[in-house]
């Protein structure tokens, strides 16, 4: 009878690789978290601490739309407890085959281990009407590059913390404490520590998202001084650029542009994902000269020659901006990413 039981157990373990992982994993072992993007991986590290082991599939220097589904990624997913995805179909071309190859039931779409980090994100550029290829690479669920808004990092941290607590309930207090510390660091970097101490990060974020922050800061005072004098961080740094016209290569910074009030209506691409022809480039240079646009921005993974030509012909500065954490040197986490991005734009603008 014992031999029969042993044989049956052996068959189960052979047929179910996931069972091996569960059986061999101690309650104290760190959770194995795999993220599609470095942005999500760094937030998971910040919230998870020493309770997680985090791996990112795409590097910060890659175009996240186009990532080769390598066999090594399948191996990583096979042992994952949680799989963090950007969602909004950003990874539609390469995540499905990886999941099929991994055959890990814990991280299949619809399971608790499959974590769509776009959940609760206020999505921009939701298309109206029928979406066709004639409009270029339009995402039917809205612009997927939401990590370029620093405030969205707080929402992602909430989503990641909930997933971690579900996978390791015994560490819920630990994850909550680390999530709050991360969110506070984003708030202080965004608004300045003094203002966060006076008003609170959550209220400031709410006012900022509703467009009421400036009015609130001008109306309210503390110790005889308007709260507007207490504003610091990235918002203060970027304030001179509010309303400034710029040209970007692709619609990849929409959330950043919206958050900091830049004016970007012209793109080097003819349409999303469609390369420009000579006529479009001539029109673009004419616009840059007429509007006295100072900044042309692109990403390192695009063809720099076209962007540089447009900038030079228009008398503008070309800026290479990272799209993801790790996209250029010194952008190893969210705080450093936005420190560098804001500095590059301020410097290029001459403000």
N, C-alpha and C positions, 0 to 999 in steps of 0.2 A: 504493500500500500504506500509506504514512504517513497519507494522508487518511482511509483506512478506519479506522486505529487511533485517530486523533484523534476521528472521529465516534463510534466505539464508546465511547471514554472519556467523551465528552460525554454520551452517553445514560446511562451508568452513574451519573454524578454527578447528573444530573437525577432519575433514578429512585431514587437512594439518598442522601438528604440527609446521613445519618450519615457517608457516605464523604467528603463535603466537609469535615466537622468533623475527621475523622481526618487527611485529607490536609493540611489547613491548620494543624494543631496541631503546634507544635514540642515536642521532648522537655523543654525548659526552661520551657514555658508552665505556669502554675498549673492544677491540676485544677479543673474546674468542678463544684462540689458543691452540690446542692440538697437541702434538708431540709424535711420537712413542718412541723416545729415549731422554735421558737426555742431550746428546750432542746438539741436535737440540733445545731442550727447552731452554737451557742456552743462546744459540745464539739469540733466539727469544726474550728472556728477555732483553738481552743487547741492541738489536736493537729497540725493541718495547717500552721499558721504562714503564711509567705509562699509556701508551695507550693500553696496552695488559694485559690480564690475561692468564698465560701460565700453562698448565698441561702436565706432561710427563706420558705416559702409563707404559713403562718398567722402572724399577729402574736401577741405575748404577751397581748394583751387579748381575743382571740377565744376562744370556746368551741371547742376542737379537735374536738368531735364534729360540729360544723356549720360547714363552711367552703364558701363558694361556689366552684365550679370555674370560675374566670374564664379567658378565652382567654389573658390575659397569663401565667398559670401554665403553660399548654401551651408557650408560647414558651421559658420558662425551662427546662423539662424537655427540650425538643428538643435543647438543646445541652449537657445534663448528662453528665458522666463518671461521677458517682456520685449515687444518690438514696437519702437516708437517711429511713427511715420509722419511726414509733413501733411499728407492728405491733399485734398482739392485737386487730385489727379496729377500732382507734380511728378510723382514717381511711377505713373501708370505704365511707362515703357519698360521698366526694369524690375519693379518689385514683384509682380505676379509670378514670373518664372522662378524667382528665388524662393518664394513661398511654396510653390509647387514642388521644387526640388528638395526643400528642407523637410517637408512632411512632418511638421511639428504642430500638433493639434492645439497647443497652448497659445500659439500666436497667429492662428488663422483669423481672417476678418470675421468679426462677430463674437470672438472670444474675448475674455477679460485681458488676455495678454497682448492683444492687438490694440495699440493705443494711437488713435488718430489725434494728433496734437492740434489740429485745426478746430477741435471742438470748443465752442464758446468764443471763437475769434470773430470780431465784427469784420466780415469779409467785404472787400472793395471790388469794384469793377465786375459786379455780377451782370452777365450779358442779358439783354432783353430780346425776346423773340427767338427765332431759330438761329442756331449757331452753325455756320458753314465754313469750309476751308477758304472761301473767298476772303474772309476777314483775317486770314493768317492763323497762327497757333493760338487761338482764343480758348481759354480754359472755361468750360461750361459751368463750373461751380465757383467761378470768381478768381481773382488774382491770387496765386498760391504763395507769393513771396512775403508773407505776413511777418516773418521774423525780422524784417528791416525796420519795424516799429519797436523801439525799446520797451514800450508799455505792454506789448503783446508777450514779452518774456514772462511777465507776471502771470498771465493767463496760462501760458504753457507750463509754468512751474506748478500751478494749481492742478492741472490735468495730470502731470507726471506724478505729483505727490499722491493723488488719489489712486493711481495705478500701483504705485509702490506699496501703499498701505493695504491695498487689496491682495497683493502678492505676499506681503510680510506683515500681517496685522500686529504682531508683537512689537514692531518698531514704529508704530503709527505716531507716537509722540515725538520720536526722533526725527521722522520725516517732516512733520508739521513745523518743528522748531527750525529746521534747516531751510524749509520753504520760506518761512517768514523772514529769516535772515537774508535770503537771496532777494526776495521782493523788496526789502528795505534798502538793500544796496542799489538796486535799480532805481528806486524812488529818489534816493539821495543823489545819485548821479544825474538823474533827470531834472530834478527841481532844486537841488541844493539841500544840504543837511539842515540848515537853519529853518527853512520854510517847512520841511517835513516835520521837524520837531514842533513847530507852532501849529500846523494845520492837520498833519497826518497824511500818510502816503495814499491811502485809499480815497480820501476826499479829493485830494489833488488830482489823482488819476481820473476820477469821475468828472471833475470840472474840466479837465483837459480834453477828455473824449467828447464832452458835450459842447465844447467851444466856449465855455463860460469862464475859463480860468483868468484871462486878462481882466475882464470886468470885475470879477471877484477880488483880484489882487489890488485893483485900483480903488475899490469901494471900501475894503476892510483895512483896518489899521491895528497896530500893536505898539503900545508905548509911545503914541504920538506919530509914528512913522507908518506910511502905507506898506502893506504887505508886499507890494511890487518891488520894494527896495530889498526884500529878503530873497527874491528869486535868484537862484544860482544854477549850477549844473549845465547840462547840454542845452536846455531851453534858453538860458541866458546867452550862452555861447553862440547859438544859432540865430538869436533874435535879429541881428543886423542883416541876415540873409532872407528874412521873411518877405515874400513877394518877389524875390529875385528870380529872373528868368534864367533857365539853364536848358541844356540839351543833353539827353541821355541816349545811350545806345538802344536799350530795350526797356520794356515796362517792368523792370525788376525792382525798382526802388519806390513804387507807388505808395506804399505804406509810410515810408520815411518822408517822402515828399509831402504827403498829407499831414503827417504829424508836425512837421516843422514849417509848414506853410510856404514851401518853395513853389515856383511857377514853372512847371515843365509840361509843355504842350507839344514839343517837337522832339522827334526821335530819329536816330540815324537809320534804323530799320524802316523800310517802307511801311510794313505792317509787322506785328509780332511774328518773328521767325522767318520773315521774308527779307532777303538782302536788298539793299538799295541799288537802284540804277543810277546812271549819270545824271538824268534829269532831276531826280529827287535830291541828289547831293548838291547840285547847283542851286536849287531852290532853298535848301537848308543853309548853305553858306550865305546866300542873299539875306535870309531871315536873320542869321546871326549878326551880320553887318548892320542891317537896318535897326534891329532891336538892341544893338550893343550888348549882346550876350557875352558874358565873360568866361563861362564854364561849359566845357563839354566833358561828360563823364561816361566811362565805359568800365568793363570788367576785364581782368587779365586773361580770361579764357576766350574772349572774342578777338577777332582780327584787329589788332591795334592800328594797322596802317590806314584803314579807312577812317577811323575816328581821329587819328592824328592829322590826316589830310584836311578833314573838315575843320578841325580846330585851328590849324595853321592858316588856312585860307580865310577863315573868319576872324582871325586875330584873337582867338580865345585860348584859355589854358585847358590842356587835356589832363584829366584826373583819372587815375586807375583806382577804382573803388572795389573793395572786396564785396562779394555777395553773401558769403558765409563766414562764420568764425574760422580763422585760420587761412583765409583767402589771400592775405598778404602778411608779411612779417610783422609780428607784434600784436596780432589780433587773436590771441589765444583763448579769450573768453568774451562774454557779452560786454563787459565793462570796457575792456581794452578795444574791442571792435568799434564801439560807438565813440570812444575817445579819439581814435585815429580817424574814423570817417568824418566826424565833425571838424577836426583839425584840418584835414585835407581840403574840405570844402571851404572853410573860412579862409585858409591861406590862398587857395586858387581864386577866390572872389575878391581878394584884396581888402577884406573888411577888418 
